[in-house]
């Protein structure tokens, strides 16, 4: 348990990395609403990687917020020009949700 907590506690509380890592921790524990809250905090900070939209979308889907998941997937796709694995997954998930 301590090792799992260290992933986000090694970053200053309130920092972008803290919220992203804590969101990933909550996702791994199936605490999806807490993860959505963490990713939302991360997205409110400057210089957030668009990939955070992808992670929040997956959690929003798990909480039943399909509309929010669609929005986040579209934001991720609009802001990530690469043809990465996550981009292909986002396109497939978005297609399924529509």
Contact map, one row per residue, 1 for C-alpha under 8 A:
11111000000000000000000000000000000000000000000000000000000000000000000000000000000000000000000000
11111100000000000000000000000000000000000000000000000000000000000000000000000000000000000000000000
11111110000000000000000000000000000000000000000000000000000000000000000000000000000000000000000000
11111110000000000000000010000000000000000000000000000000000000000000000000000000000000000000000000
11111111100000000000000010000000000000000000000000000000000000000000000000000000000000000000000000
01111111110000000000000000000000000000000000000000000000000000000000000000000000000000000000000000
00111111111000000000110010000000000000000000000000000000000000000000000000000000000000000000000000
00001111111000001111110010000000000000000000000000000000000000000000000000000000000000000000000000
00001111111110000100000000000000000000000000000000000000000000000000000000000000000000000000000000
00000111111100000100000000000000000000000000000000000000000000000000000000000000000000000000000000
00000011111110101100000000000000000000000000000000000000000000000000000000000000000000000000000000
00000000111111100100000000000000000000000000000000000000000000000000000000000000000000000000000000
00000000101111100110000000000000000000000000000000000000000000000000000000000000000000000000000000
00000000000111110110000000000000000000000000000000000000000000000000000000000000000000000000000000
00000000001111111110000000000000000000000100000000000000000000000000000000000000000000000000000000
00000000000001111111000000000000000000000100100100000000000000000000000000000000000000000000000000
00000001001000111111100000000000000000000100000000000000000000000000000000000000000000000000000000
00000001111111111111110000000000000000000000000000000000000000000000000000000000000000000000000000
00000001000011111111111000000000000001101100000000000000000000000000000000000000000000000000000000
00000001000000011111111100000000000001100100000000010000000000000000000000000000000000000000000000
00000011000000001111111110000000000000000000000000000000000000000000000000000000000000000000000000
00000011000000000111111111000000001001000000000000000000000000000000000000000000000000000000000000
00000000000000000011111111100000011111100000000000000000000000000000000000000000000000000000000000
00000000000000000001111111110000001000000000000000000000000000000000000000000000000000000000000000
00011011000000000000111111111000001000000000000000000000000000000000000000000000000000000000000000
00000000000000000000011111111111011000000000000000000000000000000000000000000000000000000000000000
00000000000000000000001111111111001000000000000000000000001000000000000000000000000000000000000000
00000000000000000000000111111110000000000000000000000000000000000000000000000000000000000000000000
00000000000000000000000011111110000000000000000000000000000000000000000000000000000000000000000000
00000000000000000000000001111111000000000000000000000000000000000000000000000000000000000000000000
00000000000000000000000001111111111000000000000000000000000000000000000000000000000000000000000000
00000000000000000000000001100111111100000000000000000000001101100000000000000000000000000000000000
00000000000000000000000000000011111110000000000000000000001100100000000000000000000000000000000000
00000000000000000000001001000011111111000000000000000000000000000000000000000000000000000000000000
00000000000000000000011111100011111111100000000000000001001000000000000000000000000000000000000000
00000000000000000000001000000001111111110000000000000001001100000000000000000000000000000000000000
00000000000000000000001000000000111111111000000000000000000000000000000000000000000000000000000000
00000000000000000011011000000000011111111100000000000000000000000000000000000000000000000000000000
00000000000000000011001000000000001111111110000000011011000000000000000000000000000000000000000000
00000000000000000000000000000000000111111111000000000001000000000000000000000000000000000000000000
00000000000000000010000000000000000011111111100000000000000000000000000000000000000000000000000000
00000000000000111011000000000000000001111111100100010000000000000000000000000000000000000000000000
00000000000000000000000000000000000000111111110100011000000000000000000000000000000000000000000000
00000000000000000000000000000000000000011111110000000000000000000000000000000000000000000000000000
00000000000000010000000000000000000000001111111100000000000000000000000000000000000000000000000000
00000000000000000000000000000000000000000011111100000000000000000000000000000000000000000000000000
00000000000000000000000000000000000000000000111110000000000000000000000000000000000000000000000000
00000000000000010000000000000000000000000110111111010000000000000000000000000000000000000000000000
00000000000000000000000000000000000000000000001111110000000000000000000000000000000000000000000000
00000000000000000000000000000000000000000000000111111100000000000000000000110011000000000000000000
00000000000000000000000000000000000000000000000011111110000000000000000000010001000000000000000000
00000000000000000001000000000000000000100110000111111111000000000000000000000000000000000000000000
00000000000000000000000000000000000000100010000001111111100000000000000110110000000000000000000000
00000000000000000000000000000000000000000000000001111111110000000000000110010000000001000100000000
00000000000000000000000000000000000000100000000000111111111000000000000000000000000000000000000000
00000000000000000000000000000000001100110000000000011111111100000000100100000000000000000000000000
00000000000000000000000000000000000000000000000000001111111110000001111110000000000000000000000000
00000000000000000000000000000000000000000000000000000111111111000000100000000000000000000000000000
00000000000000000000000000100001101100000000000000000011111111100000100000000000000000000000000000
00000000000000000000000000000001100100000000000000000001111111111101100000000000000000000000000000
00000000000000000000000000000000000000000000000000000000111111111101100000000000000000000000000000
00000000000000000000000000000001000000000000000000000000011111111000000000000000000000000000000000
00000000000000000000000000000001100000000000000000000000001111111000000000000000000000000000000000
00000000000000000000000000000000000000000000000000000000000111111100000000000000000000000000000000
00000000000000000000000000000000000000000000000000000000000111111111100000000000000000000000000000
00000000000000000000000000000000000000000000000000000000000110011111110000000000000000000000000010
00000000000000000000000000000000000000000000000000000000000000001111111000000000000000000000000000
00000000000000000000000000000000000000000000000000000000100110001111111100000000000000000000000000
00000000000000000000000000000000000000000000000000000001111110001111111110000000000000000000000000
00000000000000000000000000000000000000000000000000000000100000000111111111000000000000000000010011
00000000000000000000000000000000000000000000000000000000100000000011111111100000000000000000000000
00000000000000000000000000000000000000000000000000001101100000000001111111110000000000000000000000
00000000000000000000000000000000000000000000000000001100100000000000111111111000000000000110010000
00000000000000000000000000000000000000000000000000000000000000000000011111111100000000000000010000
00000000000000000000000000000000000000000000000001001000000000000000001111111110000000000000000000
00000000000000000000000000000000000000000000000001101100000000000000000111111111000000100100000000
00000000000000000000000000000000000000000000000000000000000000000000000011111111100000100110000000
00000000000000000000000000000000000000000000000000000000000000000000000001111111100000000000000000
00000000000000000000000000000000000000000000000001000000000000000000000000111111100000000000000000
00000000000000000000000000000000000000000000000001100000000000000000000000011111110000100000000000
00000000000000000000000000000000000000000000000000000000000000000000000000001111111000000000000000
00000000000000000000000000000000000000000000000000000000000000000000000000000001111100100000000000
00000000000000000000000000000000000000000000000000000000000000000000000000000000111110110000000000
00000000000000000000000000000000000000000000000000000000000000000000000000000000011111110000000000
00000000000000000000000000000000000000000000000000000000000000000000000000000000001111111000000000
00000000000000000000000000000000000000000000000000000100000000000000000000000000000111111100000000
00000000000000000000000000000000000000000000000000000000000000000000000000011001011111111110000000
00000000000000000000000000000000000000000000000000000000000000000000000000000000001111111111000000
00000000000000000000000000000000000000000000000000000000000000000000000000000000000011111111100000
00000000000000000000000000000000000000000000000000000100000000000000000010011000000001111111110000
00000000000000000000000000000000000000000000000000000000000000000000000010001000000000111111111000
00000000000000000000000000000000000000000000000000000000000000000000000000000000000000011111111100
00000000000000000000000000000000000000000000000000000000000000000000000000000000000000001111111110
00000000000000000000000000000000000000000000000000000000000000000000010011000000000000000111111111
00000000000000000000000000000000000000000000000000000000000000000000000000000000000000000011111111
00000000000000000000000000000000000000000000000000000000000000000000000000000000000000000001111111
00000000000000000000000000000000000000000000000000000000000000000100010000000000000000000000111111
00000000000000000000000000000000000000000000000000000000000000000000010000000000000000000000011111
